[in-house]
Amino acid sequence: MADERRSFHRICVYGGSSSQVDGAYLKCAADLGAALARHGIGVVFGGGKAGMMGAMADAALAKGGEVIGVIPRSLVEKEVAHTGCTSLRVVESMHERKALMAELADAFIALPGGWGTLEEFAEVATWTQLNIHLKPVGLLNKWGFWDDLLRWVEHARQAGFLSTTSQRMVCVSDSPETLIRALEEAELPDAMEKLGKLQKQVQTGIPATNDATMYLNNLSVILAVPVLIIGLFAFWRRSQV
């Protein structure tokens, strides 16, 4: 997509919330928050005030950026919420939290972090791989933090568990500016690109191409099958009454 760069309204950022990390990590997070604000890109994050996430949110706010926190009520009650956010959305569970964060964002970036960061990033990367959403994913690989994960990705590809497309869809950089640019130009799985072009054609009123028409027709057939099965089952049930 070198000649067709995306634009982002908001990017979701994942990262560690520990306050025990080296100050260099906090600066890394702050640099990302400031960069997103400079680009006019809002931030969606987990709503906490501690660690890298708090530093990232503070930096974005200081530059006049939009910052939306999404946090479970149980954590608000423990007084760990960042109360200075542009908007703080309180939800009832971790599942709701992740779903709303994904819904509000146009792309995803993972800063260095622990189990939670890895789990959240892996989930949205899987959604991209499975064509569940049209949103690129990226790793801010400062000081080679994610190098071992990237070696595992290559190992999984060589073993046949990941396709080359699935490997290439993850953008990687140690610079916030470069990573944002990479996300704007990211290669997504082919089916997603076709659907994205079709959506754009519908929005702009441009007649669909043959590829887009074929994709839409195939999608219609796929969606029609379960509807047909449900209809036949309902007819059979009525006939038994």
C-alpha positions as CSV (number, residue, x, y, z in Angstrom):
1,M,0.0,0.0,0.0
2,A,2.9,2.3,-0.6
3,D,0.8,4.6,-2.9
4,E,-2.3,4.3,-0.7
5,R,-1.5,5.2,2.9
6,R,-4.1,4.7,5.6
7,S,-5.1,7.4,8.0
8,F,-5.9,6.7,11.6
9,H,-8.4,8.3,14.0
10,R,-7.2,6.3,17.0
11,I,-4.6,3.7,17.7
12,C,-4.8,1.3,20.6
13,V,-1.6,0.9,22.6
14,Y,-0.8,-2.1,24.8
15,G,2.1,-2.1,27.3
16,G,3.3,-2.9,30.8
17,S,1.8,-1.2,33.8
18,S,4.6,-2.1,36.2
19,S,6.3,0.8,38.0
20,Q,9.4,-1.2,38.7
21,V,10.8,-1.0,35.2
22,D,13.8,1.1,34.1
23,G,13.0,4.8,33.4
24,A,14.1,4.3,29.8
25,Y,11.0,2.2,29.2
26,L,8.8,5.0,30.6
27,K,10.5,7.4,28.2
28,C,9.9,5.0,25.3
29,A,6.2,5.0,26.2
30,A,6.1,8.8,26.5
31,D,7.8,9.2,23.2
32,L,5.1,7.1,21.5
33,G,2.3,9.0,23.2
34,A,3.8,12.3,22.1
35,A,4.3,11.1,18.5
36,L,0.7,9.9,18.2
37,A,-0.6,13.3,19.4
38,R,1.7,15.1,17.0
39,H,0.1,13.1,14.2
40,G,-3.4,14.0,15.4
41,I,-4.0,10.3,16.3
42,G,-6.0,9.6,19.4
43,V,-4.9,6.9,21.9
44,V,-7.0,4.1,23.2
45,F,-5.4,2.2,26.2
46,G,-6.3,0.2,29.3
47,G,-7.0,3.3,31.4
48,G,-4.3,2.8,34.1
49,K,-2.2,5.5,35.6
50,A,0.9,3.4,36.4
51,G,4.0,2.3,34.5
52,M,4.4,2.7,30.8
53,M,0.7,3.1,30.2
54,G,0.5,6.1,32.5
55,A,3.6,7.7,31.0
56,M,2.2,7.2,27.5
57,A,-1.1,8.7,28.3
58,D,0.4,11.7,30.2
59,A,2.7,12.5,27.2
60,A,-0.2,12.3,24.7
61,L,-2.4,14.6,26.9
62,A,0.5,17.0,27.4
63,K,0.6,17.4,23.6
64,G,-3.1,18.0,23.3
65,G,-4.0,14.5,22.1
66,E,-7.2,12.6,22.7
67,V,-6.7,9.8,25.2
68,I,-9.5,7.2,25.8
69,G,-9.1,4.8,28.7
70,V,-11.1,1.6,29.0
71,I,-10.9,0.0,32.4
72,P,-12.9,-2.6,34.4
73,R,-14.9,-1.3,37.4
74,S,-12.9,-3.5,39.8
75,L,-9.7,-1.6,38.9
76,V,-11.4,1.8,39.3
77,E,-12.4,0.7,42.8
78,K,-8.7,0.0,43.5
79,E,-7.9,3.5,42.5
80,V,-5.5,2.7,39.7
81,A,-7.5,4.5,36.9
82,H,-6.0,7.4,35.1
83,T,-8.5,10.2,35.9
84,G,-7.0,12.7,33.6
85,C,-8.1,10.9,30.4
86,T,-10.1,12.7,27.8
87,S,-12.7,9.9,28.3
88,L,-12.6,7.0,30.8
89,R,-14.9,4.2,29.8
90,V,-15.7,1.9,32.7
91,V,-16.7,-1.7,31.9
92,E,-17.6,-4.7,33.9
93,S,-15.1,-7.3,32.7
94,M,-11.7,-7.8,31.0
95,H,-13.5,-9.3,28.0
96,E,-15.6,-6.2,27.6
97,R,-12.5,-4.0,28.0
98,K,-10.6,-5.8,25.2
99,A,-13.6,-5.8,22.9
100,L,-14.3,-2.1,23.4
101,M,-10.6,-1.1,23.0
102,A,-10.5,-3.0,19.7
103,E,-13.7,-1.5,18.5
104,L,-12.5,2.1,19.2
105,A,-9.2,1.7,17.5
106,D,-8.1,1.7,13.8
107,A,-4.7,0.0,14.5
108,F,-2.7,-1.5,17.4
109,I,0.8,-1.0,18.9
110,A,2.4,-3.1,21.6
111,L,5.1,-1.5,23.7
112,P,7.3,-3.7,25.9
113,G,5.3,-5.5,28.5
114,G,4.4,-8.8,30.2
115,W,1.8,-11.5,29.9
116,G,-1.1,-9.1,29.5
117,T,0.6,-7.1,26.8
118,L,1.5,-10.3,24.9
119,E,-2.0,-11.8,25.2
120,E,-3.7,-8.6,24.1
121,F,-1.4,-8.2,21.1
122,A,-1.7,-11.8,20.1
123,E,-5.5,-11.6,20.1
124,V,-5.8,-8.6,17.8
125,A,-3.0,-10.0,15.5
126,T,-5.1,-13.2,15.3
127,W,-8.2,-11.2,14.4
128,T,-6.2,-9.5,11.6
129,Q,-5.0,-12.9,10.4
130,L,-8.5,-14.3,10.4
131,N,-10.0,-11.3,8.6
132,I,-12.2,-10.4,11.6
133,H,-11.1,-6.8,11.3
134,L,-9.3,-4.5,8.8
135,K,-6.7,-3.1,11.3
136,P,-2.9,-3.4,11.1
137,V,-0.8,-4.4,14.1
138,G,2.7,-3.3,15.2
139,L,5.5,-3.9,17.7
140,L,7.6,-1.0,19.1
141,N,10.7,-3.1,19.4
142,K,12.9,-0.7,21.5
143,W,16.2,-2.2,22.5
144,G,15.3,-5.5,20.8
145,F,12.7,-6.2,23.4
146,W,10.5,-8.3,21.0
147,D,13.4,-10.0,19.2
148,D,12.8,-13.4,20.8
149,L,9.1,-13.2,19.9
150,L,10.0,-12.4,16.3
151,R,12.4,-15.4,16.2
152,W,9.5,-17.5,17.4
153,V,7.3,-16.1,14.6
154,E,9.9,-17.1,12.1
155,H,10.2,-20.5,13.7
156,A,6.4,-21.0,13.5
157,R,6.5,-19.9,9.8
158,Q,9.2,-22.4,9.0
159,A,7.3,-25.1,10.8
160,G,4.2,-24.4,8.8
161,F,2.1,-22.9,11.5
162,L,2.1,-19.4,10.1
163,S,2.0,-18.2,6.5
164,T,4.4,-15.7,5.1
165,T,1.5,-13.2,4.8
166,S,0.7,-13.7,8.5
167,Q,4.3,-13.1,9.4
168,R,4.6,-10.0,7.3
169,M,1.4,-8.4,8.5
170,V,3.2,-7.4,11.8
171,C,4.9,-4.1,11.5
172,V,8.1,-3.7,13.6
173,S,10.3,-0.7,14.4
174,D,12.2,0.8,17.3
175,S,11.0,4.3,16.4
176,P,7.5,5.6,17.0
177,E,7.5,7.7,13.9
178,T,8.7,4.9,11.6
179,L,6.2,2.5,13.2
180,I,3.3,4.8,12.6
181,R,4.4,5.1,8.9
182,A,4.7,1.4,8.6
183,L,1.2,0.9,10.0
184,E,-0.1,3.4,7.4
185,E,1.4,1.3,4.6
186,A,1.0,-2.2,6.2
187,E,0.3,-5.2,4.0
188,L,-2.8,-7.1,5.2
189,P,-4.0,-10.5,4.1
190,D,-5.4,-10.5,0.6
191,A,-9.0,-11.1,1.6
192,M,-8.9,-8.1,3.9
193,E,-7.5,-5.8,1.2
194,K,-10.3,-6.9,-1.2
195,L,-12.9,-6.2,1.4
196,G,-11.3,-2.9,2.3
197,K,-11.3,-1.8,-1.4
198,L,-15.0,-2.9,-1.7
199,Q,-15.9,-0.8,1.3
200,K,-14.2,2.2,-0.1
201,Q,-15.9,1.8,-3.5
202,V,-19.3,1.6,-1.7
203,Q,-18.5,4.7,0.3
204,T,-17.3,6.7,-2.7
205,G,-19.9,5.4,-5.2
206,I,-17.3,4.0,-7.5
207,P,-18.6,0.9,-9.4
208,A,-17.1,-2.3,-8.0
209,T,-14.4,-4.1,-9.9
210,N,-14.7,-7.7,-11.1
211,D,-12.6,-8.9,-8.2
212,A,-14.7,-6.9,-5.7
213,T,-17.9,-8.2,-7.2
214,M,-16.7,-11.8,-7.1
215,Y,-15.6,-11.4,-3.5
216,L,-19.0,-9.9,-2.5
217,N,-20.8,-12.7,-4.4
218,N,-18.7,-15.4,-2.6
219,L,-19.3,-13.7,0.7
220,S,-23.1,-13.6,0.0
221,V,-23.1,-17.3,-0.7
222,I,-21.2,-18.1,2.5
223,L,-23.6,-16.0,4.6
224,A,-26.6,-17.5,2.9
225,V,-25.8,-21.1,3.8
226,P,-26.4,-20.8,7.6
227,V,-29.6,-18.8,6.9
228,L,-30.8,-21.6,4.6
229,I,-30.0,-24.3,7.2
230,I,-31.9,-22.4,9.9
231,G,-34.9,-21.9,7.6
232,L,-35.0,-25.6,6.7
233,F,-34.7,-26.6,10.4
234,A,-37.6,-24.2,11.3
235,F,-39.7,-25.7,8.5
236,W,-39.0,-29.2,9.8
237,R,-40.0,-28.3,13.4
238,R,-43.3,-26.8,12.2
239,S,-44.0,-30.0,10.2
240,Q,-43.6,-32.1,13.4
241,V,-46.2,-30.1,15.3
